[in-house]
Amino acid sequence: MKRIKQLEREILQMRGKHSDTIQQLKAKFLQEKSEYTEESNEKIEELSREANKVSADQIFDFVETMGLVGNFSSIFRL
């Protein structure tokens, strides 16, 4: 009977440790997920800005090549 009680206490201790470990892993996962999401959003914003700049440069180069700079400038007030 004594051994059974001892094993039951050990089981309760192990459950507590297991629960703590799971909580720590979950907290770490959520923190890493948050950091990754933030990094991803920053990278997307950076790439978007770069793409917009390249796009605007290409449009301007095209308009300049076509000799429409005067018309383009008056329309968009460059």
N, C-alpha and C positions, 0 to 999 in steps of 0.2 A: 504494500500500500504506500509506503514511504517513497519508493522508487517511482510510482505512478504520479504522485504529487510533485516530485522533483521534475519529472519529465513534463508535466503540465506547466510548471513555472518556466521551464526552458522554452517551451512552445510559445508562451506568452511573451517572453523576452525576445525571441526570434521574430515574432510577429511585429513587435514594436520596432526592432531594428530594421526589419524589412520595410515597414511603413515609412520610417524615417528616410531610408535609402531611396525609396520610390519618390518621396516628396523632394528630396535633393536633386534627383535626376530630372524630375519634372520642372523644377525651378531653373535648373541649368539649361534644359532644352528650351524653355520659354524665353530665357535671356538671350541665348544664341539665336533663336528664331527672330527675336526683336532686332538684334544687331544686324542680322543678315537682311532683314526687310528694309531697315534704314539704309544700309549700304547699297542695296539693290535700287531703292528709290532715288538715291543720290546719283548713282550711275546712269539710270534712265534719264534723269533730268539733264545730266551733263551731255549724254549722247543726243538728246533732243535739241539742246542748244546748239551743239556742233552741227547737227543735221540742218537746222534752220538757217544757220550762218552759211553753210555750203550751198544750200538751196538758193538763198538770196543772192549769193555771189554768182552762182550759175545763171540765174535769171538776169542779173545786171549785165554779165558778160554777153549773154545772148542778145539782149536788147542793144547793147553797145555795138556788137558785131553787125546787127541788122540796121544800124544807123538810126535807131529810134530813140536815142537818148533824150533828145529835146522833148518829144512827146511823152515819153515815160516820166521824165522829171516833172513836167507840168501836171501830169495826172497824179503822181504820188508825192509831189512837192519835195523832191530830193535836193 
